[in-house]
Each structure stands twice: as structure tokens, then as C-alpha cells.
Amino acid sequence: MTHWKFSKAINENEEYKVEGLNIWNHYWHCVDKKVEVKGPDSGNVYFFKEYQIEGNGKTVNFVAGEFIDSKVGIYLKDDLHDGKL
């Protein structure tokens, strides 16, 4: 089972890179429609989608969804979250 860790809450179209790829510059292919994650502040449970993008010979997965305050929550796998951005 993949563990997703909260990475950042961003505005839509705010530059955000995963392994050097700005997520907004690529087509988001939906991999899983229901991934359970916890909110960064309150610990509320959210069900967001897992997406995959491709570019520069890489394939990167992340989980994203909209919080109540219109911010987009980004979650990364444990192995990406630990300084490999």
C-alpha cells in the first residue's frame, strides 16, 4: 500500500515541481479516483485523486485535490517526499 504524505497547499496554476516537472505543464492522467489522505492542519480525511504526469523521460505520480479554502493539496509518495523533489 502506498503512503501519501502532505507536501504543500498551492493555488491553482502556482508553479509546483515534482522531480523537476511543473505539474501544471503536463496532462494529468487519473490513475485512482479515491485515495484517502489526511488534511495538514485538522487531520480531516479527504478523498482525492491520484494522477500521473509524463515528461523528460519520467513518469511521476501524485495525489491532488481541492481543500475548502480553494487551495490545491498536493501529496507525494514517501520516497519522493524525502528531499527528492
KANOR-V123347 format. One record per residue. N is the residue number from 0. RES is the residue in one letter. SS is DSSP state (@ for helix, = for strand, . for the rest). Layout:
N;RES;SS
N;RES;SS
This chain:
0;M;.
1;T;.
2;H;.
3;W;=
4;K;=
5;F;=
6;S;=
7;K;=
8;A;=
9;I;=
10;N;.
11;E;.
12;N;.
13;E;.
14;E;.
15;Y;.
16;K;=
17;V;=
18;E;.
19;G;.
20;L;=
21;N;=
22;I;@
23;W;@
24;N;@
25;H;.
26;Y;.
27;W;.
28;H;=
29;C;=
30;V;=
31;D;=
32;K;=
33;K;=
34;V;=
35;E;=
36;V;=
37;K;=
38;G;.
39;P;.
40;D;.
41;S;.
42;G;.
43;N;.
44;V;=
45;Y;=
46;F;=
47;F;=
48;K;=
49;E;=
50;Y;=
51;Q;=
52;I;=
53;E;=
54;G;=
55;N;.
56;G;.
57;K;=
58;T;=
59;V;=
60;N;=
61;F;=
62;V;=
63;A;=
64;G;=
65;E;=
66;F;.
67;I;.
68;D;.
69;S;.
70;K;.
71;V;=
72;G;=
73;I;=
74;Y;=
75;L;=
76;K;=
77;D;@
78;D;@
79;L;@
80;H;@
81;D;.
82;G;.
83;K;.
84;L;.
